[in-house]
Amino acid sequence: MAKDQLPDLSPDDPANLIAQAIQVRVCLTAVYNKASFLMAPHILYTKHDDLFIDAMTVECDGKAPREPKLGTFKLSGLNDVAMTGQRFTPLEGFDPTDRKYSENTVRAIRL
């Protein structure tokens, strides 16, 4: 799969919504492991043929995290994904060229 190209997905697939949110830098709401998240998605990538996003948690069940950091979320575990109108600033130190993402990036924020 070419960089910045989504796999062949339906238009209403959550991966398309996440890719759009990354492109325009808006937060998403989603349920993951029964917890409600407000997250700032930074990168969508593949690992072992599964899609993942690394996102900064803005809120988890209505509470802000102790410190800003990226978390990894397996796309198949995300439910009720929706874009918000809330824009975000990328996490300082985020590097979309990190070895973890090499050759596997589908969409990443542009710094």
Secondary structure, DSSP 8 states (H G I E B T S, - for coil): --TT---S--TTSHHHHHHHHHHHTEEEEEEETTEEEEEEEEEEEEETTEEEEEEEEEEETTB--SS--EEEEEGGGEEEEEEEEEE----TT--TTSGGGTTTEEEE---
